[in-house]
Amino acid sequence: MLNFPFWKVGLILTILLWGAVLAIPNALSDGFLGIAPKEPSDPSNEVAMAAYTQQLQEAEDSWWFLPSGKLNLGLDLQGGVYLLMEIDPAEIAANRLETVQSDIRSSLNRSPLVERNPPVQNEDRLTIEILNPEEDMDEAVKRLNRLNPTIGTTQTNLFTVDRTGDRFIQLTVPNNARTALAADAQSKMMEIIRRRIDPDGVAEISITPQGDNRIILEAPGEADPKRIKDILGQAGRLTFNMANLDQSAIRAAVTSGRPPPQEELVDSIDYGQILINRIPELTGADIATANRCFDEANFPAVCFRLNSSAATKFYNLTRNNMNRNFAIVLDGTSMSSPTIRSPIPGGNVIIEGRFTIEEAEDLSAIIEAGELPAKLNFLDERTVGPTLGQESIAAGSRASMIGLALVGVFMILAYGLVGGFAVGSLMSNIVLIIGALSGFGATLTLPGIAGIILTIGMAVDANVIVFERIREEQANGRSPATAIQAGYERALSAILDANITTFIAASILYMVGSGPVKGFAVTLAIGILTSVFTAFVVTRWFTVLYLRTFRPKRLAM
Amino acid sequence: MLLRLWPEKTKVSFMNLRFIALIVSVTALIASAALLGMRGLNLGIDFAGGAVIEITEPADISADDIRAAVQPLITGEVQVNSARGTGPDAPDIAVIRFKPQPPVGDETPDEAQNRAGDEVNAALKALVDGDRTAENSRFEIRSEASVGPKVSGELFRSGIIALTVALTLMMIYISFRFQWQYALGAVVALFHDVILTMGMFALTGFEFNLATIAALLTIVGYSMNDTVIVFDRVREEARKYKKLELSKVVDLAINATMSRTLLTSGTTLLALLSIFLFGGPVLRGMSFALIFGVVVGTYSSIFVASAVVLLLGIDRGDKPKREVEGFQGVS
């Protein structure tokens, strides 16, 4: 216990140094660490550009040997928006079944005619009535089975085909297909969410899956959850439909409630309500890029470009329908319904509306990102403003400093010099905790800071156990060296048992907790490991060094 | 002269006090259970759902103005509490709370909660915008949280599961390292601590939320830590004095570890006190739970855990091979 050969001392120093190197970056600026600064979005802003140049210079002169990882601050400390969203698997199943309906109908209605009425969809069940069941039933089942698509990259089929009664076939989305659909939709939607919220790919947004059908969005620095929910709350289904602006036809459809077959009534931003063709000419999938631009009157607008095949289609459409109107419809509302004056080549389209710049930017991000396969339900939403985050950081650091000082004074009062050794190892303990948190890229939350402070209080426990033992052994008349030897040996099993049980609690907390609570569990767990090391190894080493150098007759404690 | 919280070489007979402790503990447990049953816990939005919005309160807008603006949008009561800002120059703060909202039409309960949150947010902005003076320009939404009924139910369940799993695993570990009597003693003490802490929450009306569950688990860890230290000593003394009556052995162990128990509780309480006083309002409930828990945990490792072991008795050396050795010999 009292032997510290060179390799052991080397190991202790290496661990302490490693902790210090990992912890140091937290006290330095980004530039110092060689983290390239972000280029200002507006190059004409001289102040921003000057700061940028200086940071760039700092980054070049940085200390190459320092790691660049700083502690990640949780949203409760740096401010931001947390959103937990859910996709309803039944809804995805129903939506997907609806999209294959037109394929089903065209497949069944090839001669011989096998369908009697349009199929009836009830959530994720589709019922088809066959006109001449005696002759056509087998053929219809065969065709439906051939048509049955697989989901994503899996081998799972979308539906099962069952005969019900004499004349009906029922298509059902089974449970395993639902699961596959949800998993497929989850990854697709995470991608769409990222493109909508962060079209330029510059923000530090984290989008993570949770379970089979949930998605967590964390947007640091964002202060307005409403805007994010607005952007994500829209399905983003964009279509181009031929439109009918004839006032008398629209009025007739509104009063009778029955628009002409093949047409439907939609709300329109500039005309109240208009009639459009049910079947769209183009959809969102045909759009290559979309961005915010300005119209001729210099109002913000959304410009987009169609991909090449859609551009040709659009050119033909405009050429064949001169002086008629088409409508650009987003989620059931016509955004614009211009009259075609001349054929439009090149596939460039502009939506003029009375947008603000921000609205135009959000809308173009929604259009470019594409349609969400299902609606997102917002389950849990938490926002912390920047001021509260700053205050929490200040309060947390103040509490840590005061806690550390109190515990330090207390230990020195109780154990004198060796108490001082314990305080020294407590400091190295904190450096190790911060180093380990930075090294693992863990997130520091406010409860996490509380975890560190709690560790400060509890970390001295191992020291106290040992010191009490040493006191006892000295009181029994042993010399300092043998007392220390015996003290450490006898305290070991108690210290390990005690800390392993606390570690169990911390691990459970980590597995079950979320967000800030998880941060608490991480610091608690890391704190237990480092405090056992510092109390049992570092303090002992200090004590032994003192013993060797001064050879005291008796340890004052 | 160095500080002594506990004199050396004491021979206090703690186990003679165990019947008094039993009365104290049972009374406290019954009181806690009664409080939990009658008053219940003040569940935070993590577990009850609903919304909490914290804003800086402009000087010429009162809590009543805010209530008047928000109440029409909300089913059920809207609570508005004003508080002084922390710091000399800080603006006052208003905290607005309301319960989960009933769905209208074909909304789901989660959608209803969301809609209400958005409407209140807009109403607050309008209230301040409609009356913007220099004083009001510091208006800010400091924090906003809205939890739907689906997630709050899940969070509650996972909190309970966490507590149960942690207790079970610790019990298994202790029975593996000691004997089952010790494990049972430790777990009885842990339940004692958890129930009393929850009773304290019912009594004071402090908000019970996810952070409180974290605090409870930490208390469980701390109390177990304390208990293990005493047990370790009991095991050691029992080996040393094979003929001594068990209650005397337990007393010896508690006396020997008393100084350590008080010192560690002391430093932990100092650290916790600094969180409670200086760590800001967000950590107040959590640190309150921890402070209470540390005190109760220290008490229970002496008077509950040890007393249960004494009641159950332990195997003493007649089957020495079954005794699990410690980690001794590792250096």
Boltz contact constraints between the chains, C-beta under 6 A:
constraints:
  - contact:
      token1: [A, 1]
      token2: [B, 331]
      max_distance: 6.0
  - contact:
      token1: [A, 226]
      token2: [B, 118]
      max_distance: 6.0
  - contact:
      token1: [A, 226]
      token2: [B, 121]
      max_distance: 6.0
  - contact:
      token1: [A, 377]
      token2: [B, 110]
      max_distance: 6.0
  - contact:
      token1: [A, 378]
      token2: [B, 114]
      max_distance: 6.0
  - contact:
      token1: [A, 379]
      token2: [B, 110]
      max_distance: 6.0
  - contact:
      token1: [A, 379]
      token2: [B, 148]
      max_distance: 6.0
  - contact:
      token1: [A, 379]
      token2: [B, 150]
      max_distance: 6.0
  - contact:
      token1: [A, 379]
      token2: [B, 151]
      max_distance: 6.0
  - contact:
      token1: [A, 380]
      token2: [B, 147]
      max_distance: 6.0
  - contact:
      token1: [A, 380]
      token2: [B, 151]
      max_distance: 6.0
  - contact:
      token1: [A, 381]
      token2: [B, 146]
      max_distance: 6.0
  - contact:
      token1: [A, 382]
      token2: [B, 145]
      max_distance: 6.0
  - contact:
      token1: [A, 383]
      token2: [B, 144]
      max_distance: 6.0
  - contact:
      token1: [A, 384]
      token2: [B, 143]
      max_distance: 6.0
  - contact:
      token1: [A, 385]
      token2: [B, 140]
      max_distance: 6.0
  - contact:
      token1: [A, 385]
      token2: [B, 141]
      max_distance: 6.0
  - contact:
      token1: [A, 385]
      token2: [B, 142]
      max_distance: 6.0
  - contact:
      token1: [A, 388]
      token2: [B, 142]
      max_distance: 6.0
  - contact:
      token1: [A, 388]
      token2: [B, 143]
      max_distance: 6.0
  - contact:
      token1: [A, 392]
      token2: [B, 280]
      max_distance: 6.0
  - contact:
      token1: [A, 392]
      token2: [B, 282]
      max_distance: 6.0
  - contact:
      token1: [A, 395]
      token2: [B, 279]
      max_distance: 6.0
  - contact:
      token1: [A, 395]
      token2: [B, 280]
      max_distance: 6.0
  - contact:
      token1: [A, 398]
      token2: [B, 278]
      max_distance: 6.0
  - contact:
      token1: [A, 399]
      token2: [B, 274]
      max_distance: 6.0
  - contact:
      token1: [A, 399]
      token2: [B, 275]
      max_distance: 6.0
  - contact:
      token1: [A, 399]
      token2: [B, 278]
      max_distance: 6.0
  - contact:
      token1: [A, 399]
      token2: [B, 279]
      max_distance: 6.0
  - contact:
      token1: [A, 402]
      token2: [B, 274]
      max_distance: 6.0
  - contact:
      token1: [A, 402]
      token2: [B, 278]
      max_distance: 6.0
  - contact:
      token1: [A, 403]
      token2: [B, 271]
      max_distance: 6.0
  - contact:
      token1: [A, 403]
      token2: [B, 274]
      max_distance: 6.0
  - contact:
      token1: [A, 406]
      token2: [B, 270]
      max_distance: 6.0
  - contact:
      token1: [A, 407]
      token2: [B, 267]
      max_distance: 6.0
  - contact:
      token1: [A, 407]
      token2: [B, 270]
      max_distance: 6.0
  - contact:
      token1: [A, 407]
      token2: [B, 271]
      max_distance: 6.0
  - contact:
      token1: [A, 410]
      token2: [B, 267]
      max_distance: 6.0
  - contact:
      token1: [A, 413]
      token2: [B, 3]
      max_distance: 6.0
  - contact:
      token1: [A, 414]
      token2: [B, 3]
      max_distance: 6.0
  - contact:
      token1: [A, 416]
      token2: [B, 2]
      max_distance: 6.0
  - contact:
      token1: [A, 446]
      token2: [B, 282]
      max_distance: 6.0
  - contact:
      token1: [A, 447]
      token2: [B, 211]
      max_distance: 6.0
  - contact:
      token1: [A, 450]
      token2: [B, 275]
      max_distance: 6.0
  - contact:
      token1: [A, 450]
      token2: [B, 283]
      max_distance: 6.0
  - contact:
      token1: [A, 453]
      token2: [B, 271]
      max_distance: 6.0
  - contact:
      token1: [A, 453]
      token2: [B, 275]
      max_distance: 6.0
  - contact:
      token1: [A, 456]
      token2: [B, 271]
      max_distance: 6.0
  - contact:
      token1: [A, 457]
      token2: [B, 267]
      max_distance: 6.0
  - contact:
      token1: [A, 457]
      token2: [B, 268]
      max_distance: 6.0
  - contact:
      token1: [A, 457]
      token2: [B, 271]
      max_distance: 6.0
  - contact:
      token1: [A, 458]
      token2: [B, 268]
      max_distance: 6.0
  - contact:
      token1: [A, 460]
      token2: [B, 267]
      max_distance: 6.0
  - contact:
      token1: [A, 461]
      token2: [B, 264]
      max_distance: 6.0
  - contact:
      token1: [A, 464]
      token2: [B, 260]
      max_distance: 6.0
  - contact:
      token1: [A, 464]
      token2: [B, 263]
      max_distance: 6.0
  - contact:
      token1: [A, 464]
      token2: [B, 264]
      max_distance: 6.0
  - contact:
      token1: [A, 465]
      token2: [B, 260]
      max_distance: 6.0
  - contact:
      token1: [A, 468]
      token2: [B, 259]
      max_distance: 6.0
  - contact:
      token1: [A, 468]
      token2: [B, 260]
      max_distance: 6.0
  - contact:
      token1: [A, 492]
      token2: [B, 327]
      max_distance: 6.0
  - contact:
      token1: [A, 493]
      token2: [B, 326]
      max_distance: 6.0
  - contact:
      token1: [A, 493]
      token2: [B, 327]
      max_distance: 6.0
  - contact:
      token1: [A, 493]
      token2: [B, 328]
      max_distance: 6.0
  - contact:
      token1: [A, 494]
      token2: [B, 229]
      max_distance: 6.0
  - contact:
      token1: [A, 494]
      token2: [B, 232]
      max_distance: 6.0
  - contact:
      token1: [A, 496]
      token2: [B, 327]
      max_distance: 6.0
  - contact:
      token1: [A, 497]
      token2: [B, 177]
      max_distance: 6.0
  - contact:
      token1: [A, 497]
      token2: [B, 228]
      max_distance: 6.0
  - contact:
      token1: [A, 498]
      token2: [B, 225]
      max_distance: 6.0
  - contact:
      token1: [A, 498]
      token2: [B, 228]
      max_distance: 6.0
  - contact:
      token1: [A, 498]
      token2: [B, 229]
      max_distance: 6.0
  - contact:
      token1: [A, 501]
      token2: [B, 170]
      max_distance: 6.0
  - contact:
      token1: [A, 501]
      token2: [B, 224]
      max_distance: 6.0
  - contact:
      token1: [A, 502]
      token2: [B, 221]
      max_distance: 6.0
  - contact:
      token1: [A, 502]
      token2: [B, 225]
      max_distance: 6.0
  - contact:
      token1: [A, 504]
      token2: [B, 169]
      max_distance: 6.0
  - contact:
      token1: [A, 504]
      token2: [B, 170]
      max_distance: 6.0
  - contact:
      token1: [A, 505]
      token2: [B, 166]
      max_distance: 6.0
  - contact:
      token1: [A, 505]
      token2: [B, 217]
      max_distance: 6.0
  - contact:
      token1: [A, 505]
      token2: [B, 220]
      max_distance: 6.0
  - contact:
      token1: [A, 505]
      token2: [B, 221]
      max_distance: 6.0
  - contact:
      token1: [A, 508]
      token2: [B, 162]
      max_distance: 6.0
  - contact:
      token1: [A, 508]
      token2: [B, 165]
      max_distance: 6.0
  - contact:
      token1: [A, 508]
      token2: [B, 166]
      max_distance: 6.0
  - contact:
      token1: [A, 509]
      token2: [B, 214]
      max_distance: 6.0
  - contact:
      token1: [A, 509]
      token2: [B, 217]
      max_distance: 6.0
  - contact:
      token1: [A, 512]
      token2: [B, 158]
      max_distance: 6.0
  - contact:
      token1: [A, 512]
      token2: [B, 162]
      max_distance: 6.0
  - contact:
      token1: [A, 517]
      token2: [B, 210]
      max_distance: 6.0
  - contact:
      token1: [A, 517]
      token2: [B, 214]
      max_distance: 6.0
  - contact:
      token1: [A, 520]
      token2: [B, 214]
      max_distance: 6.0
